Amino acid sequence: MKDEFMVRYTNKHGFGCTLVVYATTMFEAKEKAEKELGDYLKSINEVVNCSFARKLISSQDIE
């Protein structure tokens, strides 16, 4: 099953951006982002598993 990952990156113009990819692991998400962005990518700053975060938040008791 593929999870939703948010990839935060810096583009070649120096702007911080976000891309959402669907992958089975963080490593695969990083590879997909690098492939999709190509020369537009300067650096990847962070990869977050959004599916995991949603499950964690929904399991918490919020008062």
Secondary structure per residue as TSV (DSSP state, phi and psi in degrees):
chain	resnum	aa	ss	phi	psi
A	1	M	-	360.0	135.9
A	2	K	-	-91.6	139.9
A	3	D	E	-102.7	164.7
A	4	E	E	-94.4	124.9
A	5	F	E	-118.7	137.5
A	6	M	E	-100.4	123.4
A	7	V	E	-110.7	117.1
A	8	R	E	-96.4	131.0
A	9	Y	E	-144.2	166.9
A	10	T	E	-110.1	128.5
A	11	N	E	-84.5	175.9
A	12	K	T	-66.5	-14.4
A	13	H	T	-92.3	-1.1
A	14	G	S	90.8	7.7
A	15	F	-	-90.7	140.8
A	16	G	E	-80.6	131.6
A	17	C	E	-136.9	168.8
A	18	T	E	-131.2	139.0
A	19	L	E	-131.1	138.5
A	20	V	E	-106.0	128.5
A	21	V	E	-129.6	157.2
A	22	Y	E	-111.6	125.0
A	23	A	E	-154.3	170.7
A	24	T	S	-92.3	-24.7
A	25	T	S	-136.7	163.6
A	26	M	H	-63.8	-38.2
A	27	F	H	-61.3	-44.9
A	28	E	H	-64.4	-37.9
A	29	A	H	-62.5	-42.7
A	30	K	H	-62.8	-44.2
A	31	E	H	-63.0	-42.4
A	32	K	H	-63.1	-42.3
A	33	A	H	-63.7	-44.7
A	34	E	H	-60.8	-41.9
A	35	K	H	-67.4	-44.0
A	36	E	H	-67.7	-38.7
A	37	L	H	-83.2	-29.7
A	38	G	G	55.6	-128.8
A	39	D	G	-70.1	-14.8
A	40	Y	G	-72.0	-19.7
A	41	L	E	-85.8	131.5
A	42	K	E	-98.7	-50.5
A	43	S	E	-158.4	151.8
A	44	I	E	-97.6	127.0
A	45	N	E	-98.1	-34.3
A	46	E	E	-161.4	144.6
A	47	V	E	-127.2	124.2
A	48	V	E	-123.4	133.0
A	49	N	E	-83.4	101.2
A	50	C	H	-70.0	-34.5
A	51	S	H	-62.2	-43.8
A	52	F	H	-64.3	-43.5
A	53	A	H	-61.9	-41.8
A	54	R	H	-62.3	-43.3
A	55	K	H	-62.9	-42.1
A	56	L	H	-63.6	-45.9
A	57	I	H	-65.7	-42.7
A	58	S	H	-70.1	-19.7
A	59	S	H	-86.0	-10.2
A	60	Q	S	-82.9	146.1
A	61	D	-	-86.5	111.0
A	62	I	-	-102.3	125.2
A	63	E	-	-107.2	360.0
